Amino acid sequence: MNPRIAFVAAPLLTFAYGVIRILDGLDGSRGPGLAWTTGHLAFIAAMGLFVYIFSQMRRMAGGDALSTVIAVVATAGALALTTQFTIDVVAGLLSADNLSMSLLSREIRDTPGITFAAYDVGPYLFYVGQFALVVRLAVMRRIKGWTPLLVLCDLIMPNIDKDLIPLGAILLLVSFASISHRAPSTDSRSVPSTAKPTPTLV
């Protein structure tokens, strides 16, 4: 995959989730149904792209130990959010109404370790890791200095009001579009080397 596509698609999918979420709640409740499932699947797809993006950011930072640790933390957070949203999708598909969906979700969450990993702690690793990676790239002057500010605004928006997710996604799109211009256009393993062979001194 071209990294630049991922940097643009992830915020767009997050934006789609935020908009669908708002539309789903216009009748006073959210889920189950097509909107609930579609919105959550869009977010899960975004998480998959974020994992790829984190690996690209790590490469942009030089792939050193610190950037590797941060990327692992961010990836763990993305997996936690994926688990959380997968639970929501499954509960929605197996339920006939909002009440039964909520009860089923609560039952799944009661499984030992699920609440801690997928709700209480895990998701915050995604936000902290993502911001840390962007800050590291900015400190290393690999990306624009204003980029971390937009990413931080995006991360704060849902904590103010989840209806602000689309606005945060737009800010993230602006910042990620800027980062994408600094990212390699293709995986380095697929790019043929153009370097001339070094002559052997006899």
N, C-alpha and C positions, 0 to 999 in steps of 0.2 A: 504494500500500500504506500502511496505517496504521503509522507507525513503532513504535507500542507493540507491535504484533504481531511485528515483526521482532526487537525487543529481548527478547522472550520465546521466540520460536521458535528463534533461533540457539543459545542455551545448551541448549535441549531436544534439538535435533538433535545437538549435540556430546555430550550425555549419552547419546543413543541409540547413537552411534558407540562410545563407551567401553564401554557394556554389551555391545553386539554383539561387540566386539573380545574381551572377556573370555570370552564364551560360545563364540566361535570357537576359542579356544585351549584349551578344556577337554580336547580329544583330544590335546594335545601339540604341535599345529602350527596355524598360521593360514593359511587360504586354500590353494588357490582354492575357490570355491564360493559358494553363495547368501549365507551370512553375511558373507563377505569383501566381496562386491560391494555388498550392501545397506548395510553399515556405512560403506564408503567413499563411497557415493553420499549417505548422510546427512551426512557431513562436508563433502562438496563443496557440498551445498545450504546448509549452515551458512555456508560461506565466502561464498557469494553474498549471504546476508543480512548478514554482517559488512560487506561492501563498502557496502551500503545504510546500515547503522548508522553507519559511519565518516562518511558524507556528512551524516547527521543530527547527529552530534556536532560536526562542523565548523560546521554552521548554529547549533547551540546555543552555540558559542564565539564567534559573531559573524561567522564566515566571513572572518577576517582572514588575513594572509599566513602567520603561524605555524601556525594551525590548519589551513590549506590544505596546507602542506608536510607536517605530521604525518599528515594524512588520506591524502595521496598515498603516503607511506612505508608506512602500515598497509595500504593497498589493494594496493600492490606485493607486500607479504608475503602477503596473502590469495591473490593470483594465483599466487605461487610455491607455496603449499601446495596450491592447486587443481591445479596442474601435477603436483606430486608424487603426489597421490592419484589423479589421472587415469591416470598411468603404472601405478600399482598395479592399478587397475580393468582396464585394457587387458591387462596381463600376466596377471591372473587369468582373464580371459575366454579368452585364447589358450593357456592352459596346462592340462595334465591333472593335474598334481600340484604339490606345494610346491617341489620341487627345480627343475623346469622353469620355474616361475614366477619363482623367485629368479634363475635364470640369464638369463631374458628381461629382467627388471627391471635386472639389472646391465648387460646389453648396451645397453639404452636409456639408462641413466645414463652410459655411456661416450661418448655423443654430446657433442661439444665444447660446453661452456657449461651443459649440463643440470645436472650435479652442483653446480656453483657457484651457479646461479640458483635451483634448486628444492630443494636439500638443504643446502648448506653455509652460505649467506648469506641467501637470500631469505626463508625462513620466520621468521628472527629479526626481520625488519622488521615482520612482523605483530604479534609480541609487544611489541616496543619501541613501535611506533606506537600500538597499542591502549592500552597503559598510559599513554603520554604524553598521549593525548587525554583520558583519564579524569582524569589528574592536572591537566591544564589546566582542565578544567571544574570540578574541585574547588577549585582556586586562585581561580577566578573566582566561586566560590560559586554556581555554576549547579546543582550536585548536592551530595549529602551528603558530608561530609568523610571518612567511613569507607569510602566506595565504592572508592577506589583500593586499599585494603588487601585487600579481597575479590578484586578483579581480579588483583592481584599474586599472591595465594595460588593462584588458578586457573592462572595462567601458570607457576607454579613446580611444581605438582603433577605434570605429565607428566615433568619432569626428575628427579623423585625416583623415580617408578615410574609407568609408563604405565597400570597398573591403577587408578591414582588419578584418571584422567580423569573418570569419572562424578562423583566427589566435587568435583573442581574445577569441573565444569559446574554443579553445584548452587550453589556459591558465586557463580559468574558469574551464574546466574539471579537470585539475590537482589540482586546489585548492579545488574544490568541492569533488573530490575523497578523498582528505585528510580529509575534514570535515566529509564525510560520515562514516569514520571509528570511529569517535567519537559520531556519532548519534546513538540513540537506533535502534536496528534492526527491531523492531516492535512497534506498538503503545502500550503504557504501559497498556491500558485498556484491551488488548487482551492477555497479558502475565499473566499466573496464578501466584499467590503469592506463594513463596516457604518459606516464613518466618514462623517459628514455633510459635504457640500461646504462649503468655506470661502467665505463670502459675499464678493463683490467690492466693495471700497470705491471709491466714485465721488467 
